[in-house]
Amino acid sequence: MSLDQPPVLPQELVDNIIDHLYSDTLTLRACALTSRRWLHTARYHIFHRISIRIDVDLTRLLHLLQNSPHIPPYIHILSLIGRQNNRIQNYLLLQQLLPNIDELILQCFELFDTCDEFLDLFYNHFTGIKSLQLLGCTLGNANYLVDLLSAKPNLESILLRYNTVHYLPDPSNPVKRRALPQLKSISTDSLFTRDPTIEKTLIHGSFPCLHTLDLEPVKVLNLNDFESVTALLKKVSPTLVNLSIPLRIATIQDTMFEQIQRLNTFSNIPQLRSLYLYNLKLDKESTSGLLPLILSQLQPSSLNIQYILVECACDIDVETIEDFNHVQWTQIDEMFHHPHFGSLKVVMFQIRTRSGPPDSGVRAFGNDFRDHLPYLKNRGVLRVVLKRGQIRHW
């Protein structure tokens, strides 16, 4: 067969096939050996993300990169796991060998002192990254994290999970105004509500492009936290498109209604398209009224909203829809008649129960639930998902 003979499959089709195998490393390796035309796309997926345990894999990775110069250009996501017990020179060499890193993931790192050479490494290198994830890291001071974020001018995404801060500064101390002009997404757990420095940085920072705010990992809000959440929402509301937020309060549940009503938390978010409300206690009369309250605050401004997910966690043994007779179904359904909800594509209720209804009653429960919201049902946008025995514990 002539080497110049055209391929049997168009290159676009080959690329699409390989793209669907992005997580199947063994098959991707086989594809890379099949044809030169398959090689580039297969390598892209094989080496796109590198995840290493630095105590055992870092030296081997450096050896591989130095002896295989075709690999580094494909690596865009670098995940480093474990305590940094290697020499700093190894990390500097790693940074030099990987010029195309867009996303940096640090897991279980310890950054204690401003003189720490590892802290200096992450301040002054990997400056071009667009995404930063800190998972289970220990910071000596919250200001280190603030400075680290400020040292990444191209940062578009921040994800914080399970991190520990040893020293929490005095809440009365002023925090410098920080600007992250490219930042588009923030996802944070309780570090936001627990640490006054992080809280002030987010509230008083400048994020002109932010469109996604994920506070669901916070899990449980203290009553005073809603003031911080409201202040942050007001800050980013002009550009905010996606919002995820928990509706569980650690103190007296009854006062949440008054708090949201007084602060007008969900008003004036004109670009909002998706709203995810987590852990709403639909089985409690005192908190079931939160949903119509939030909808009433959204109505005047949220012309673009398309997706609403309401996760309802029930502390009772649910038998039938009669267990939710206290919910203001008619009021909720009528609110969706409003023209401001004309763009809605999906309204999903995800019901988590300790037990029940029985297998024989699941279909009837779903149908009864839909019948209580006839406008949404007839419009074809209502979804109901029942998850029995799946109450989330925190």
Backbone hydrogen bonds in HBPLUS format (Angstrom, degrees):
<---DONOR---> <-ACCEPTOR-->    atom                        ^
c    i                          cat <-CA-CA->   ^        H-A-AA   ^      H-
h    n   atom  resd res      DA  || num        DHA   H-A  angle D-A-AA Bond
n    s   type  num  typ     dist DA aas  dist angle  dist       angle   num
A0005-GLN N   A0002-SER O   3.19 MM   3  5.29 163.8  2.21 104.6 109.3     1
A0013-LEU N   A0010-PRO O   3.08 MM   3  5.41 123.0  2.42 104.8 118.1     2
A0014-VAL N   A0010-PRO O   3.10 MM   4  6.47 159.1  2.15 153.4 159.7     3
A0015-ASP N   A0011-GLN O   2.91 MM   4  6.15 163.4  1.93 154.6 158.5     4
A0016-ASN N   A0012-GLU O   3.04 MM   4  6.26 154.4  2.10 141.9 148.7     5
A0017-ILE N   A0013-LEU O   2.96 MM   4  6.19 157.7  2.01 150.9 156.6     6
A0018-ILE N   A0014-VAL O   3.02 MM   4  6.28 168.1  2.03 156.4 158.9     7
A0019-ASP N   A0015-ASP O   2.86 MM   4  5.99 151.4  1.94 145.9 154.7     8
A0020-HIS N   A0016-ASN O   3.30 MM   4  6.52 140.8  2.47 140.2 147.7     9
A0020-HIS N   A0017-ILE O   3.21 MM   3  5.49 134.0  2.43 100.7 111.9    10
A0021-LEU N   A0018-ILE O   2.89 MM   3  5.14 155.8  1.95 109.4 117.4    11
A0024-ASP N   A0021-LEU O   2.95 MM   3  5.35 160.1  1.99 121.4 128.0    12
A0028-LEU N   A0024-ASP O   2.99 MM   4  6.19 156.5  2.05 153.4 161.0    13
A0029-ARG N   A0025-THR O   2.93 MM   4  6.19 151.4  2.02 150.3 157.4    14
A0030-ALA N   A0026-LEU O   3.14 MM   4  6.46 152.5  2.21 142.9 150.1    15
A0031-CYS N   A0027-THR O   2.90 MM   4  6.22 151.6  1.98 147.2 155.6    16
A0032-ALA N   A0028-LEU O   2.91 MM   4  6.19 150.3  2.00 146.2 154.0    17
A0033-LEU N   A0030-ALA O   3.18 MM   3  5.27 135.2  2.39  97.1 108.9    18
A0034-THR N   A0031-CYS O   3.06 MM   3  5.06 154.9  2.12 103.2 111.1    19
A0038-TRP N   A0035-SER O   3.04 MM   3  5.18 143.6  2.17 100.2 110.9    20
A0039-LEU N   A0035-SER O   3.14 MM   4  6.28 127.7  2.42 139.8 153.9    21
A0039-LEU N   A0036-ARG O   3.21 MM   3  4.98 137.3  2.40  91.5 103.4    22
A0042-ALA N   A0038-TRP O   3.14 MM   4  6.19 160.8  2.18 155.6 161.6    23
A0043-ARG N   A0039-LEU O   2.88 MM   4  6.05 164.8  1.90 158.2 162.4    24
A0044-TYR N   A0040-HIS O   2.98 MM   4  6.20 150.7  2.07 145.8 154.3    25
A0045-HIS N   A0041-THR O   3.38 MM   4  6.72 152.9  2.46 145.7 149.6    26
A0046-ILE N   A0042-ALA O   2.99 MM   4  6.23 157.7  2.04 151.2 158.4    27
A0047-PHE N   A0043-ARG O   2.97 MM   4  5.94 171.3  1.98 157.0 157.6    28
A0048-HIS N   A0044-TYR O   3.02 MM   4  5.47 114.4  2.47 130.3 142.8    29
A0076-HIS N   A0048-HIS O   2.96 MM  28  5.44 164.5  1.99 135.3 139.7    30
A0077-ILE N   A0048-HIS O   2.99 MM  29  6.27 150.1  2.08 160.1 163.7    31
A0050-ILE N   A0077-ILE O   2.92 MM  27  6.25 164.7  1.94 163.3 164.1    32
A0079-SER N   A0050-ILE O   2.87 MM  29  6.18 164.6  1.90 163.4 164.6    33
A0052-ILE N   A0079-SER O   2.99 MM  27  6.35 163.9  2.01 166.1 165.1    34
A0081-ILE N   A0052-ILE O   2.96 MM  29  6.11 153.7  2.04 163.2 166.1    35
A0056-VAL N   A0053-ARG O   3.07 MM   3  5.84 152.2  2.15 121.4 128.5    36
A0057-ASP N   A0053-ARG O   2.75 MM   4  5.48 162.9  1.78 170.9 172.5    37
A0054-ILE N   A0081-ILE O   2.95 MM  27  5.99 149.0  2.05 152.8 162.5    38
A0061-LEU N   A0057-ASP O   2.91 MM   4  6.08 157.4  1.96 157.1 164.0    39
A0062-LEU N   A0058-LEU O   2.97 MM   4  6.24 163.1  2.00 155.8 159.5    40
A0063-HIS N   A0059-THR O   3.07 MM   4  6.30 157.5  2.12 145.7 151.8    41
A0064-LEU N   A0060-ARG O   2.94 MM   4  6.20 155.8  1.99 147.6 154.2    42
A0065-LEU N   A0061-LEU O   2.90 MM   4  6.16 164.8  1.92 158.1 161.4    43
A0066-GLN N   A0062-LEU O   2.99 MM   4  6.12 158.4  2.04 148.8 154.5    44
A0067-ASN N   A0063-HIS O   3.11 MM   4  6.20 144.4  2.25 142.4 151.1    45
A0068-SER N   A0064-LEU O   2.89 MM   4  5.83 115.2  2.32 142.4 157.6    46
A0071-ILE N   A0068-SER O   3.02 MM   3  5.88 169.4  2.03 130.7 133.7    47
A0074-TYR N   A0071-ILE O   2.90 MM   3  5.74 155.1  1.97 134.5 141.1    48
A0075-ILE N   A0072-PRO O   3.09 MM   3  5.38 149.7  2.19 111.9 120.4    49
A0102-ASP N   A0076-HIS O   2.76 MM  26  5.24 160.9  1.80 135.7 140.9    50
A0103-GLU N   A0076-HIS O   3.10 MM  27  6.48 160.7  2.14 160.9 163.8    51
A0078-LEU N   A0103-GLU O   2.99 MM  25  6.35 166.8  2.01 166.2 166.7    52
A0105-ILE N   A0078-LEU O   2.91 MM  27  6.19 160.6  1.95 160.5 160.5    53
A0080-LEU N   A0105-ILE O   2.87 MM  25  6.19 164.2  1.90 174.5 171.1    54
A0107-GLN N   A0080-LEU O   2.94 MM  27  6.18 157.8  1.99 169.9 170.8    55
A0082-GLY N   A0107-GLN O   3.05 MM  25  6.24 149.0  2.15 143.5 152.7    56
A0085-ASN N   A0083-ARG O   2.87 MM   2  5.76 130.2  2.12 111.6  96.2    57
A0090-ASN N   A0087-ARG O   3.04 MM   3  5.62 140.5  2.20 112.4 121.7    58
A0091-TYR N   A0088-ILE O   3.07 MM   3  5.34 121.3  2.43 102.1 115.8    59
A0092-LEU N   A0088-ILE O   3.07 MM   4  6.41 158.0  2.12 153.6 160.2    60
A0093-LEU N   A0089-GLN O   2.93 MM   4  6.10 156.2  1.98 145.9 152.3    61
A0094-LEU N   A0090-ASN O   2.92 MM   4  6.12 151.8  2.00 140.1 148.5    62
A0095-GLN N   A0091-TYR O   2.94 MM   4  6.19 157.6  1.99 148.5 153.5    63
A0096-GLN N   A0092-LEU O   3.07 MM   4  6.33 150.2  2.16 142.1 150.0    64
A0097-LEU N   A0093-LEU O   2.93 MM   4  6.16 147.8  2.04 149.5 158.3    65
A0098-LEU N   A0094-LEU O   3.14 MM   4  6.28 126.3  2.44 141.8 154.4    66
A0130-LYS N   A0102-ASP O   2.59 MM  28  5.19 153.3  1.66 137.3 145.4    67
A0131-SER N   A0102-ASP O   3.02 MM  29  6.38 146.5  2.13 155.3 157.3    68
A0104-LEU N   A0131-SER O   2.95 MM  27  6.30 161.6  1.99 155.4 155.5    69
A0133-GLN N   A0104-LEU O   2.97 MM  29  6.39 157.7  2.02 157.6 161.7    70
A0106-LEU N   A0133-GLN O   2.93 MM  27  6.22 168.9  1.94 165.0 164.0    71
A0135-LEU N   A0106-LEU O   2.89 MM  29  6.18 171.5  1.90 166.0 167.8    72
A0108-CYS N   A0135-LEU O   2.98 MM  27  6.47 151.3  2.07 152.3 161.3    73
A0138-THR N   A0109-PHE O   2.80 MM  29  6.25 160.4  1.84 159.9 166.8    74
A0111-LEU N   A0138-THR O   2.83 MM  27  6.16 169.5  1.84 172.9 174.1    75
A0140-GLY N   A0111-LEU O   2.77 MM  29  6.13 151.6  1.85 149.8 146.8    76
A0116-ASP N   A0113-ASP O   2.88 MM   3  5.02 157.6  1.93 108.1 115.1    77
A0120-ASP N   A0116-ASP O   3.05 MM   4  6.41 157.4  2.10 149.4 156.0    78
A0121-LEU N   A0117-GLU O   2.89 MM   4  6.06 141.8  2.03 133.1 143.8    79
A0122-PHE N   A0118-PHE O   3.14 MM   4  6.48 158.3  2.19 150.3 152.6    80
A0123-TYR N   A0119-LEU O   2.99 MM   4  6.23 139.1  2.16 142.7 154.8    81
A0124-ASN N   A0120-ASP O   3.00 MM   4  6.07 168.1  2.01 154.5 155.9    82
A0125-HIS N   A0121-LEU O   2.93 MM   4  5.68 126.3  2.23 144.6 155.2    83
A0129-ILE N   A0126-PHE O   3.41 MM   3  5.87 171.5  2.41 116.4 117.1    84
A0156-GLU N   A0130-LYS O   2.58 MM  26  4.98 166.6  1.60 130.0 135.1    85
A0157-SER N   A0130-LYS O   2.98 MM  27  6.42 139.6  2.15 151.0 160.9    86
A0132-LEU N   A0157-SER O   3.01 MM  25  6.35 158.7  2.06 152.4 157.3    87
A0159-LEU N   A0132-LEU O   3.03 MM  27  6.45 150.3  2.13 157.2 161.0    88
A0134-LEU N   A0159-LEU O   3.03 MM  25  6.45 159.4  2.08 166.1 171.4    89
A0161-ARG N   A0134-LEU O   3.05 MM  27  6.40 162.2  2.08 168.8 169.3    90
A0136-GLY N   A0161-ARG O   2.90 MM  25  6.33 164.2  1.92 156.0 159.7    91
A0164-THR N   A0137-CYS O   2.88 MM  27  6.33 160.2  1.92 160.3 167.0    92
A0139-LEU N   A0164-THR O   2.79 MM  25  6.15 168.4  1.80 167.4 170.9    93
A0166-HIS N   A0139-LEU O   2.89 MM  27  6.30 164.2  1.92 167.2 172.4    94
A0167-TYR N   A0140-GLY O   3.17 MM  27  5.96 128.8  2.45 120.1 133.6    95
A0144-TYR N   A0141-ASN O   3.02 MM   3  5.61 148.3  2.12 113.7 121.9    96
A0145-LEU N   A0142-ALA O   3.11 MM   3  5.49 124.4  2.44 105.3 117.3    97
A0146-VAL N   A0142-ALA O   3.27 MM   4  6.67 160.3  2.31 148.5 153.8    98
A0147-ASP N   A0143-ASN O   2.85 MM   4  6.05 164.2  1.88 152.4 156.1    99
A0148-LEU N   A0144-TYR O   2.86 MM   4  6.00 149.6  1.95 142.0 151.3   100
A0149-LEU N   A0145-LEU O   2.96 MM   4  6.23 158.8  2.01 153.4 157.3   101
A0150-SER N   A0146-VAL O   3.07 MM   4  6.31 157.2  2.12 145.1 151.7   102
A0151-ALA N   A0147-ASP O   3.04 MM   4  6.22 128.4  2.32 139.8 152.2   103
A0151-ALA N   A0148-LEU O   3.24 MM   3  5.24 138.5  2.42  94.5 105.9   104
A0152-LYS N   A0149-LEU O   3.14 MM   3  5.58 163.5  2.17 115.3 118.1   105
A0155-LEU N   A0152-LYS O   3.15 MM   3  5.50 166.5  2.16 120.6 122.1   106
A0184-LYS N   A0156-GLU O   2.70 MM  28  4.97 164.3  1.73 122.6 128.3   107
A0185-SER N   A0156-GLU O   2.95 MM  29  6.33 144.3  2.07 149.7 160.3   108
A0158-ILE N   A0185-SER O   2.97 MM  27  6.28 152.0  2.05 145.6 154.2   109
A0187-SER N   A0158-ILE O   2.91 MM  29  6.17 145.8  2.03 149.5 160.4   110
A0160-LEU N   A0187-SER O   2.89 MM  27  6.32 157.2  1.94 157.8 165.5   111
A0173-ASN N   A0170-ASP O   2.97 MM   3  5.55 159.8  2.01 119.2 125.6   112
A0206-SER N   A0178-ARG O   2.73 MM  28  6.16 144.3  1.85 155.1 164.8   113
A0180-LEU N   A0206-SER O   3.03 MM  26  6.21 164.4  2.06 164.6 166.3   114
A0183-LEU N   A0180-LEU O   3.19 MM   3  5.53 158.2  2.24 113.6 120.1   115
A0211-HIS N   A0184-LYS O   2.88 MM  27  5.30 164.0  1.91 128.2 131.5   116
A0212-THR N   A0184-LYS O   2.97 MM  28  6.26 147.7  2.07 157.1 165.2   117
A0186-ILE N   A0212-THR O   2.97 MM  26  6.30 156.7  2.03 150.9 156.9   118
A0214-ASP N   A0186-ILE O   2.82 MM  28  6.13 170.3  1.82 163.6 166.5   119
A0188-THR N   A0214-ASP O   3.19 MM  26  6.61 150.7  2.28 167.6 173.0   120
A0192-PHE N   A0189-ASP O   3.23 MM   3  6.38 165.6  2.25 134.7 134.2   121
A0194-ARG N   A0190-SER O   2.83 MM   4  5.89 142.6  1.97 152.5 164.3   122
A0195-ASP N   A0191-LEU O   3.08 MM   4  5.66 155.5  2.14 138.3 141.9   123
A0199-GLU N   A0195-ASP O   3.00 MM   4  6.16 166.0  2.02 156.7 161.3   124
A0200-LYS N   A0196-PRO O   2.88 MM   4  5.95 164.5  1.90 142.9 147.1   125
A0201-THR N   A0197-THR O   2.86 MM   4  5.99 155.6  1.92 146.7 154.3   126
A0202-LEU N   A0198-ILE O   3.02 MM   4  6.24 159.6  2.06 152.0 155.7   127
A0203-ILE N   A0199-GLU O   2.96 MM   4  6.16 164.6  1.98 151.7 156.6   128
A0204-HIS N   A0200-LYS O   2.77 MM   4  5.68 164.8  1.79 151.0 155.3   129
A0205-GLY N   A0201-THR O   2.90 MM   4  5.37 112.9  2.36 130.0 141.5   130
A0210-LEU N   A0207-PHE O   3.33 MM   3  5.56 170.5  2.34 114.8 117.6   131
A0241-VAL N   A0211-HIS O   2.77 MM  30  4.76 158.6  1.82 118.3 125.6   132
A0242-ASN N   A0211-HIS O   2.77 MM  31  6.15 162.7  1.79 163.8 169.8   133
A0213-LEU N   A0242-ASN O   2.95 MM  29  6.28 162.8  1.98 157.9 161.7   134
A0244-SER N   A0213-LEU O   3.02 MM  31  6.45 156.3  2.08 159.6 161.6   135
A0215-LEU N   A0244-SER O   2.83 MM  29  5.64 166.2  1.85 145.8 145.8   136
A0218-VAL N   A0215-LEU O   2.93 MM   3  5.54 157.2  1.99 118.9 126.4   137
A0219-LYS N   A0216-GLU O   3.01 MM   3  5.73 155.7  2.07 123.4 128.6   138
A0220-VAL N   A0218-VAL O   2.70 MM   2  5.74 138.7  1.87 113.0  98.9   139
A0221-LEU N   A0248-ARG O   2.89 MM  27  6.14 170.6  1.90 168.1 164.8   140
A0250-ALA N   A0221-LEU O   2.91 MM  29  6.01 149.5  2.00 137.9 145.6   141
A0225-ASP N   A0222-ASN O   2.89 MM   3  5.16 136.6  2.08 104.7 118.0   142
A0226-PHE N   A0223-LEU O   3.33 MM   3  5.96 154.2  2.40 111.3 116.8   143
A0227-GLU N   A0224-ASN O   3.15 MM   3  5.74 147.3  2.26 112.0 119.8   144
A0228-SER N   A0225-ASP O   2.97 MM   3  5.20 117.9  2.37 100.9 116.0   145
A0229-VAL N   A0225-ASP O   2.89 MM   4  6.26 160.6  1.93 155.5 161.6   146
A0230-THR N   A0226-PHE O   2.85 MM   4  5.91 160.3  1.89 141.3 147.0   147
A0231-ALA N   A0227-GLU O   2.94 MM   4  6.12 158.3  1.99 142.9 149.0   148
A0232-LEU N   A0228-SER O   2.93 MM   4  6.16 155.5  1.99 148.9 155.4   149
A0233-LEU N   A0229-VAL O   2.89 MM   4  6.15 159.1  1.93 151.4 157.3   150
A0234-LYS N   A0230-THR O   2.91 MM   4  6.15 160.2  1.95 153.1 158.1   151
A0235-LYS N   A0231-ALA O   3.11 MM   4  6.27 141.4  2.26 135.5 145.8   152
A0235-LYS N   A0232-LEU O   3.07 MM   3  5.00 120.8  2.43  91.8 107.1   153
A0236-VAL N   A0232-LEU O   3.10 MM   4  6.42 151.1  2.18 150.7 157.0   154
A0237-SER N   A0233-LEU O   2.79 MM   4  5.46 121.1  2.14 148.5 161.0   155
A0239-THR N   A0236-VAL O   3.22 MM   3  6.10 147.7  2.33 127.9 133.7   156
A0240-LEU N   A0236-VAL O   3.15 MM   4  5.92 130.7  2.41 147.7 158.9   157
A0273-ARG N   A0241-VAL O   2.72 MM  32  5.22 176.1  1.72 140.8 141.8   158
A0274-SER N   A0241-VAL O   3.14 MM  33  6.58 164.8  2.17 158.3 160.5   159
A0243-LEU N   A0274-SER O   3.02 MM  31  6.34 161.5  2.05 152.7 158.3   160
A0276-TYR N   A0243-LEU O   2.85 MM  33  6.24 160.3  1.89 157.5 163.2   161
A0245-ILE N   A0276-TYR O   2.98 MM  31  6.37 159.6  2.02 166.9 171.3   162
A0278-TYR N   A0245-ILE O   3.01 MM  33  6.16 167.7  2.03 147.6 150.3   163
A0247-LEU N   A0278-TYR O   2.75 MM  31  5.81 152.8  1.82 163.2 163.0   164
A0255-THR N   A0252-ILE O   3.38 MM   3  6.02 149.5  2.48 113.6 119.9   165
A0256-MET N   A0253-GLN O   3.08 MM   3  5.68 163.6  2.11 120.1 125.1   166
A0259-GLN N   A0255-THR O   3.02 MM   4  6.23 152.6  2.09 147.0 155.3   167
A0260-ILE N   A0256-MET O   2.92 MM   4  6.18 168.6  1.93 163.2 163.1   168
A0261-GLN N   A0257-PHE O   2.94 MM   4  6.05 159.4  1.98 149.5 156.3   169
A0262-ARG N   A0258-GLU O   2.83 MM   4  5.88 156.7  1.89 143.9 150.2   170
A0263-LEU N   A0259-GLN O   2.97 MM   4  6.08 164.2  1.99 150.1 154.7   171
A0264-ASN N   A0260-ILE O   2.84 MM   4  5.63 127.3  2.13 136.6 148.7   172
A0267-SER N   A0264-ASN O   3.37 MM   3  5.81 166.2  2.39 121.9 121.0   173
A0272-LEU N   A0269-ILE O   3.28 MM   3  5.74 168.1  2.30 119.3 122.7   174
A0306-GLN N   A0273-ARG O   2.69 MM  33  5.11 165.4  1.71 131.2 135.2   175
A0307-TYR N   A0273-ARG O   2.94 MM  34  6.33 163.7  1.96 161.2 165.1   176
A0275-LEU N   A0307-TYR O   2.88 MM  32  6.31 155.9  1.94 153.2 160.0   177
A0309-LEU N   A0275-LEU O   2.91 MM  34  6.36 160.9  1.95 156.5 162.3   178
A0277-LEU N   A0309-LEU O   2.83 MM  32  6.13 170.4  1.84 167.6 167.7   179
A0311-GLU N   A0277-LEU O   2.81 MM  34  6.13 174.2  1.81 172.8 174.6   180
A0280-LEU N   A0311-GLU O   2.92 MM  31  6.17 160.2  1.96 167.5 162.4   181
A0282-LEU N   A0280-LEU O   2.93 MM   2  5.68 123.3  2.26 111.7  95.2   182
A0313-ALA N   A0280-LEU O   3.14 MM  33  6.07 140.1  2.31 129.4 141.1   183
A0284-LYS N   A0281-LYS O   3.28 MM   3  5.69 165.0  2.30 110.2 114.7   184
A0287-THR N   A0284-LYS O   3.21 MM   3  5.63 141.6  2.37 107.0 116.5   185
A0288-SER N   A0284-LYS O   2.92 MM   4  5.95 140.3  2.08 155.6 167.7   186
A0290-LEU N   A0287-THR O   3.05 MM   3  5.56 166.0  2.07 116.6 120.3   187
A0293-LEU N   A0289-GLY O   3.31 MM   4  6.43 153.4  2.39 143.2 150.9   188
A0294-ILE N   A0290-LEU O   2.86 MM   4  6.10 162.2  1.90 157.5 161.3   189
A0295-LEU N   A0291-LEU O   2.95 MM   4  6.19 164.6  1.98 157.6 162.1   190
A0296-SER N   A0292-PRO O   2.95 MM   4  6.04 150.4  2.04 139.9 147.6   191
A0297-GLN N   A0293-LEU O   3.10 MM   4  6.43 142.6  2.25 143.2 153.0   192
A0297-GLN N   A0294-ILE O   3.14 MM   3  5.14 123.7  2.48  94.0 108.1   193
A0298-LEU N   A0294-ILE O   2.98 MM   4  6.27 143.7  2.12 145.9 156.3   194
A0299-GLN N   A0295-LEU O   2.99 MM   4  6.09 148.6  2.10 149.0 156.3   195
A0301-SER N   A0298-LEU O   3.20 MM   3  6.08 142.6  2.35 126.8 135.0   196
A0302-SER N   A0298-LEU O   3.02 MM   4  5.54 167.7  2.03 174.3 171.0   197
A0303-LEU N   A0301-SER O   2.97 MM   2  5.86 132.8  2.20 108.8  94.9   198
A0345-LYS N   A0306-GLN O   2.79 MM  39  5.12 175.2  1.79 133.9 135.5   199
A0346-VAL N   A0306-GLN O   3.13 MM  40  6.53 162.4  2.16 164.9 168.7   200
A0308-ILE N   A0346-VAL O   3.03 MM  38  6.40 156.0  2.09 151.0 158.7   201
A0348-MET N   A0308-ILE O   2.84 MM  40  6.29 161.1  1.88 163.7 168.4   202
A0310-VAL N   A0348-MET O   2.84 MM  38  6.21 163.6  1.86 166.2 171.9   203
A0350-GLN N   A0310-VAL O   2.91 MM  40  6.15 165.7  1.93 148.1 152.7   204
A0312-CYS N   A0350-GLN O   2.79 MM  38  6.01 162.5  1.82 153.1 159.1   205
A0352-ARG N   A0312-CYS O   2.75 MM  40  5.97 179.2  1.75 172.9 172.8   206
A0314-CYS N   A0352-ARG O   2.89 MM  38  6.09 162.4  1.92 162.6 168.2   207
A0318-VAL N   A0355-SER O   3.16 MM  37  6.40 128.7  2.44 172.6 159.9   208
A0323-ASP N   A0320-THR O   3.16 MM   3  5.97 168.4  2.17 118.8 122.1   209
A0324-PHE N   A0321-ILE O   2.93 MM   3  5.59 163.6  1.96 119.7 124.2   210
A0325-ASN N   A0322-GLU O   3.26 MM   3  5.20 148.6  2.37 116.8 111.6   211
A0327-VAL N   A0324-PHE O   3.08 MM   3  5.63 161.5  2.11 116.7 122.3   212
A0329-TRP N   A0327-VAL O   2.87 MM   2  5.57 136.2  2.06 105.6  92.3   213
A0332-ILE N   A0328-GLN O   2.97 MM   4  6.23 162.5  2.00 157.0 162.5   214
A0333-ASP N   A0329-TRP O   2.85 MM   4  6.08 170.0  1.86 161.3 163.5   215
A0334-GLU N   A0330-THR O   2.94 MM   4  6.07 161.7  1.97 149.8 154.9   216
A0335-MET N   A0331-GLN O   3.07 MM   4  6.22 142.4  2.22 141.8 151.2   217
A0336-PHE N   A0333-ASP O   3.19 MM   3  5.57 136.9  2.39 103.8 114.2   218
A0337-HIS N   A0334-GLU O   3.01 MM   3  5.32 158.3  2.06 108.2 115.3   219
A0338-HIS N   A0335-MET O   3.15 MM   3  5.75 160.9  2.19 113.1 118.7   220
A0341-PHE N   A0338-HIS O   2.94 MM   3  5.79 167.4  1.96 128.1 132.2   221
A0342-GLY N   A0339-PRO O   2.96 MM   3  5.04 149.3  2.06 118.5 116.8   222
A0344-LEU N   A0341-PHE O   3.30 MM   3  5.66 168.7  2.31 113.4 116.4   223
A0347-VAL N   A0381-VAL O   2.88 MM  34  5.86 160.2  1.92 146.1 143.6   224
A0383-ARG N   A0347-VAL O   2.89 MM  36  6.08 155.0  1.96 153.6 150.8   225
A0349-PHE N   A0383-ARG O   2.89 MM  34  6.27 159.4  1.94 153.7 157.0   226
A0385-VAL N   A0349-PHE O   2.86 MM  36  6.21 167.7  1.88 163.0 164.9   227
A0351-ILE N   A0385-VAL O   2.74 MM  34  6.10 157.2  1.79 168.8 174.1   228
A0387-LYS N   A0351-ILE O   2.73 MM  36  5.94 172.3  1.73 169.2 167.1   229
A0353-THR N   A0387-LYS O   3.13 MM  34  6.46 157.2  2.18 144.3 148.2   230
A0389-GLY N   A0353-THR O   2.59 MM  36  5.51 123.1  1.90 129.2 148.1   231
A0390-GLN N   A0353-THR O   3.22 MM  37  6.15 129.6  2.49 151.7 156.5   232
A0361-GLY N   A0358-PRO O   2.79 MM   3  5.27 148.8  1.89 113.7 124.1   233
A0362-VAL N   A0359-ASP O   3.45 MM   3  5.50 167.6  2.47 104.7 108.1   234
A0365-PHE N   A0361-GLY O   2.88 MM   4  6.00 152.7  1.96 147.4 155.3   235
A0366-GLY N   A0362-VAL O   3.02 MM   4  6.33 163.0  2.05 154.3 157.8   236
A0367-ASN N   A0363-ARG O   2.97 MM   4  6.24 162.4  2.00 152.5 157.3   237
A0368-ASP N   A0364-ALA O   2.86 MM   4  6.01 162.0  1.89 150.0 155.3   238
A0369-PHE N   A0365-PHE O   2.88 MM   4  6.05 155.9  1.94 149.5 156.6   239
A0370-ARG N   A0366-GLY O   3.07 MM   4  6.32 160.4  2.10 147.4 151.9   240
A0371-ASP N   A0367-ASN O   2.93 MM   4  6.18 150.6  2.02 145.8 154.6   241
A0372-HIS N   A0368-ASP O   3.21 MM   4  6.48 130.8  2.46 141.8 152.6   242
A0372-HIS N   A0369-PHE O   3.20 MM   3  5.42 142.0  2.35 101.0 111.3   243
A0373-LEU N   A0370-ARG O   2.97 MM   3  5.35 157.5  2.02 110.9 118.3   244
A0377-LYS N   A0373-LEU O   2.99 MM   4  6.15 158.3  2.04 155.0 162.0   245
A0378-ASN N   A0374-PRO O   2.86 MM   4  5.96 168.3  1.88 151.0 153.4   246
A0379-ARG N   A0375-TYR O   2.97 MM   4  6.08 142.5  2.12 142.2 152.9   247
A0381-VAL N   A0376-LEU O   3.38 MM   5  5.88 151.5  2.47 161.3 162.4   248
A0380-GLY N   A0377-LYS O   3.09 MM   3  5.28 146.3  2.20 101.1 111.2   249
